Amino acid sequence: MATTQKIIPHLWFDTQAEQAVNFYTSIFKKSKIIRTSRYGKEGQEIHKMPEGTVMSIEFELAGQRYTAINGGPLFTFNESVSFMVSCKDQKEIDYYWEKLTAGGDKNSQQCGWLKDKYGLSWQIIPAILSKLVADKDPRKSQRVMKEIMKMKKIDLKKLKNAFDLK
């Protein structure tokens, strides 16, 4: 099955690619595992993975294609790359926050950022955030920014209240 998606994010894990993909596909609707490849004996002196270990997994989250690889401990995730989840309401913000912080670090970042149990950073934000922080009235946008800087998990009601102050 060929993909029409031009750019596919590639996630490098030590040995947890399969567990991570199962975790992520359990959270997002319209998600699936497409194909799994495994390490064989060939190249074992270089990759050092036991034969049969998952090498890579192609998968989709909410219709977006990704690839995960078990590449060993050479590279790890950091906050310079994150995935932004655009949420329609507080219920959806709460859902993704709760699911993605399970076993992860929900207190390490602010402004809706979190780090999951595999070290991947996510931004759980309301879909209207860009509208609120880019409003033509700088007083409104600055009040929203001041409020969001105090938050870890986003409280949409507080953001809307800050925006609507007269």
C-alpha positions in Angstrom: 0.0 0.0 0.0 1.6 3.2 -1.2 1.1 6.4 0.8 0.3 9.8 -0.7 1.7 11.5 2.4 4.9 13.3 1.2 6.6 13.7 4.6 6.5 10.9 7.2 7.8 11.6 10.8 10.2 8.9 11.9 10.5 8.1 15.6 13.7 6.5 16.9 13.3 4.3 20.0 15.9 2.2 21.9 13.8 -1.0 22.0 10.3 0.2 22.8 8.9 1.0 19.3 6.3 -1.7 19.5 5.1 -0.8 22.9 5.0 2.9 22.0 3.1 2.3 18.8 0.5 0.2 20.6 0.2 2.9 23.3 -0.3 5.7 20.7 -2.7 3.8 18.5 -4.8 3.0 21.6 -5.3 6.7 22.3 -6.1 8.3 18.9 -9.1 7.5 16.8 -8.5 6.5 13.2 -5.2 4.9 14.1 -3.7 1.6 13.0 -0.5 -0.4 12.6 0.2 -0.8 8.9 3.3 -3.0 8.7 6.0 -4.4 11.0 9.5 -5.5 10.0 11.9 -7.5 12.1 15.6 -7.8 12.5 17.2 -11.0 11.1 20.6 -12.5 11.5 22.0 -10.3 8.7 23.8 -7.3 10.0 23.6 -8.4 13.6 27.2 -7.5 14.2 26.2 -3.9 13.5 22.6 -3.6 14.8 23.1 -5.9 17.8 19.4 -6.7 18.0 18.2 -10.3 18.6 16.8 -12.0 15.6 13.0 -11.5 15.5 13.1 -8.1 17.4 10.9 -5.4 15.8 13.0 -3.3 13.5 10.4 -0.8 12.3 6.7 -0.2 12.4 4.6 1.8 10.0 1.5 3.2 11.6 -1.1 5.9 11.5 -2.4 8.2 14.3 -5.6 10.1 13.4 -4.9 9.4 9.8 -1.3 10.8 9.9 1.4 8.3 8.8 4.5 7.6 11.0 7.3 5.2 11.2 8.9 3.9 14.5 12.3 2.1 14.7 14.1 0.2 17.4 17.5 1.7 16.6 19.2 1.3 20.0 20.2 3.9 22.6 22.2 6.1 20.3 19.5 8.8 20.0 16.8 10.0 22.3 13.9 12.4 22.1 14.1 16.0 23.4 11.8 19.0 23.5 13.0 20.5 20.3 10.5 18.3 18.5 7.0 17.7 19.7 3.6 16.8 18.3 0.8 19.2 18.7 -2.7 17.9 19.3 -5.4 20.4 18.5 -8.4 19.9 20.7 -12.0 21.2 20.2 -12.9 21.6 23.9 -11.8 21.0 27.5 -13.1 17.4 27.5 -10.8 16.6 24.6 -7.8 18.4 26.3 -8.4 16.4 29.5 -8.7 13.1 27.6 -5.4 13.5 25.7 -3.6 15.0 28.7 -4.7 12.0 30.9 -3.8 9.4 28.3 -0.5 10.7 27.2 0.8 11.5 30.7 0.0 8.0 31.9 3.4 6.9 33.1 5.0 10.1 31.8 5.9 13.5 33.2 2.9 15.8 33.4 4.8 18.4 35.5 7.9 19.0 33.5 6.6 21.6 31.1 4.1 24.4 30.8 1.7 25.8 28.2 0.1 22.5 27.5 3.4 20.6 26.9 4.0 17.1 28.3 6.4 14.3 28.0 5.0 10.8 27.6 6.5 7.6 29.1 8.7 7.1 26.1 10.2 10.6 26.3 8.2 12.1 23.4 7.0 15.6 23.8 3.4 16.6 23.0 1.5 19.9 23.1 -2.2 19.5 24.1 -3.8 22.7 23.0 -7.2 24.1 22.2 -7.8 24.6 18.5 -8.7 28.3 19.1 -5.4 29.1 20.8 -3.7 30.6 17.7 -6.8 32.9 17.3 -6.6 34.0 20.9 -2.9 34.8 20.9 -2.9 36.5 17.5 -5.9 38.8 18.1 -5.7 42.3 16.6 -6.2 43.7 20.1 -2.7 43.2 21.7 -4.3 43.6 25.2 -6.4 40.5 24.6 -3.6 38.4 23.2 -1.2 39.4 26.0 -3.8 38.6 28.7 -4.1 35.1 27.1 -0.3 34.7 27.0 0.0 35.8 30.6 -2.6 33.2 31.7 -1.2 30.3 29.6 2.3 30.8 31.0 0.9 29.9 34.4 -0.5 26.6 33.2 0.8 23.1 32.7 -2.4 21.5 31.4 -4.5 24.1 29.5 -7.6 25.4 31.2 -9.7 26.6 28.3 -12.2 28.5 30.4 -9.4 30.6 32.0 -8.0 31.4 28.6 -11.4 32.5 27.3 -12.0 34.6 30.4 -8.6 36.3 30.0 -9.4 37.0 26.4 -12.9 38.4 27.1 -11.9 40.8 30.0 -12.9 44.4 29.3 
